[in-house]
Amino acid sequence: MRKATTRATLTVAALAAFGLAALVFAGAQARLKGKVTDSSGKPIEGATVTITTPNLRTFKMLLKSDKKGDWGTILNDATMPYHVKIEKEGYASGEADRKVPVGDIGEVNAKLLTTAEAGATAGGRGAPAPPSPADQAALTFNEGVDLLQSGNKPAAEAKFLEAVGKNPDLPQGWHALASLAYEKKDWAKTLEYGQKALDLDPSITQIYPMMASAAAQSGDKKAAAEWQAKSDQANPDTPETLYNKGIDAYNKKKIKDAEGLLTKAVEAKPDFALAHFWLGMTSFNLNKKAAAKEHLEKYLELDPNGSEAATAKEILPLLK
């Protein structure tokens, strides 16, 4: 298993539809499993497996390896990349990134060295080799992700530009730049960067709606229709697709349409926090105070520190 101290660990910036209600994307499930052993191949019981994703800062899953060293879980949204860290007291930790295809099974097996073994191995091999250009780009990209998550978007953009300068074949870098360009309403750059990301990784279908919106905003109706058609084909009527359609209707001030679509989204996925928030907002716009109160309170229950928590708390006192 790759260690963070010796190899760059590549993360992926979350896509946000800035300036509008946020779009979210999820797909079908996949499974992620693995085995934890020591240097001799003996299973390690009780190792802590931490699974996170750069796409959702609030997501963290903790698992333990069993007597056979095995662990496993279901990933409800296999469209996102995941980072796995495996730790056990007395051993050097291991880390890896995985993006498991929808409906597939991904594996992260770890052979952990004791701290003494790890120290001896490091001492025997001397100084580590300098990072490759690709690893340097990954490290720079990760710095950009950290800056983005801290709210420093200009500095993050500079890091992403530096990353793709070091490695032009980095789809995550172009994806992040497209998202930031979209926030700034730079439709030409959104389309340019988004196309580069898709050329390198056609599986990033979650940016289709952003591309459709950017094309529409730039006045290219034909391109907008083509991107929308790709989006509809790639993303069937999952709760997330219903949500996105509802948000599109909301942003176009088609509040009744938004209400119907968002209602279907929460019916299909009752723990869909953002869908509850925006359904609450549509109800508020329609002067349905009881429904607005119900869904805004549900949002805060599901995601008390979410991106829209402050707005929900401001609206709720108006619904008494």
URVENCOR-V388126 format. One record per pair of residues at least 6 apart in sequence whose C-alpha atoms are under 6 Angstrom apart, sorted by the first residue. I is the first residue (numbers start at 1). J is the second residue. If there is no record, write none. Layout:
# URVENCOR-V388126
I J
I J
This chain:
# URVENCOR-V388126
1 94
1 110
2 95
2 96
3 94
3 95
8 135
8 139
10 138
12 54
12 172
13 145
13 176
14 55
15 179
16 22
17 23
18 183
19 183
23 244
25 240
26 77
26 79
27 77
27 78
27 79
28 77
28 102
29 75
29 76
29 77
29 78
29 102
29 103
30 74
30 75
30 78
30 102
30 103
30 104
31 73
31 74
31 75
31 105
32 72
32 73
32 105
32 106
32 107
33 71
33 72
33 107
34 70
34 71
34 107
34 108
34 109
35 69
35 70
35 109
36 43
36 44
36 69
36 109
36 110
36 111
37 43
37 44
37 111
38 111
38 112
39 111
39 113
43 68
43 69
44 69
45 65
45 66
45 67
45 69
46 64
46 65
47 64
47 65
47 87
47 88
48 63
48 64
48 86
48 87
49 62
49 63
49 64
49 85
49 86
50 61
50 62
50 84
50 85
51 60
51 61
51 83
51 84
52 59
52 60
52 82
52 83
53 82
53 83
65 71
78 102
81 98
81 99
82 97
82 98
83 96
83 97
84 95
84 96
85 94
85 95
86 93
86 94
87 93
90 114
90 115
91 113
91 114
91 115
92 113
92 114
92 115
100 106
134 167
137 163
137 166
137 167
140 163
141 160
141 163
144 156
144 159
144 160
147 156
148 156
160 173
164 173
171 197
171 200
174 193
174 197
175 194
175 197
178 190
178 193
178 194
181 189
181 190
182 190
187 214
208 227
208 231
212 224
212 227
212 228
215 223
215 224
216 224
239 265
239 268
242 261
242 265
243 262
243 265
246 258
246 261
246 262
249 258
250 258
255 282
259 282
262 279
273 299
273 302
276 295
276 299
277 296
277 299
280 292
280 295
280 296
283 292
284 292
289 319
296 312
